[in-house]
Amino acid sequence: MSISAIEHITRRRRDKFGLDEHGKLIGVNPLASDLRNSIDHLAEGLYTRNAHFIFELIQNAEDNEYGSNVKPSLTFKLLRDDPTSTVGADGALIVENNEAGFTEKNIEAICAVGKSTKEKAKGFIGEKGIGFKSVFRVTSRPFIFSNGYCISLPEVHEATGLGYIVPEWVENIPAQIDQSVTSIVLPLDVTDFGHEEVRKMLTDIEPESILFLYKLLPSHSNLD
């Protein structure tokens, strides 16, 4: 990367959302109203459709780029204790993928509404900009650790009044995080999507439902 991950996040928070290095608003964002309208539309799509967020994560991993000598892998780790200490979390789901790692372009896409780095939308990906944001079905704050990036995306961001798209830098990386791969941590703090519910969702995945994969096959581990 041409600049460090933290410098990139700081720049994006300043230029896109008008936040200084302390998280305070520098001025009024002229696009705030349009962003809020888009986010409201996104939220409506998230909570009214029956998209399976696990399939979204599998498809994202399938579409990722991998090193020439890397055998693609995807692992789901369901923990009874949330390593991020998110209030109200009934455990956490950690998703590990040995992809090439997040780039500035990936961050720009995941912190936007209705934008994707993929040339073509496949399966659930791309519809209404949901894609990765489907994880908000089970968590109010997903965490991403990849290629030097350590961020969370709060469902509600008080300073800007925006949700889902304002990255927060994570200073303390939980000991359970494997920093050699892309790790996504989902504290399970949403009603009706606690540890047992997500466990059932993982174990209920039928083999024929992932026949579209050609790069990888997901694996389950630590389903405590």
Secondary structure by P-SEA (a helix, b strand, c coil): ccccaaaaaaaaaaacccccccccccccccaaaaaaaaaaaaaaaaccccccaaaaaaaaaaaccccccccbbbbbbbbcccccccccccbbbbbbbbcccccaaaaaaaacccccccccccccccccccccccccccccbbbbbcccbbbbbbcccccccccccbbbbbcccccccccccbbbbbccccccccaaaaaaaaaacccccccccccbbbbbcccc
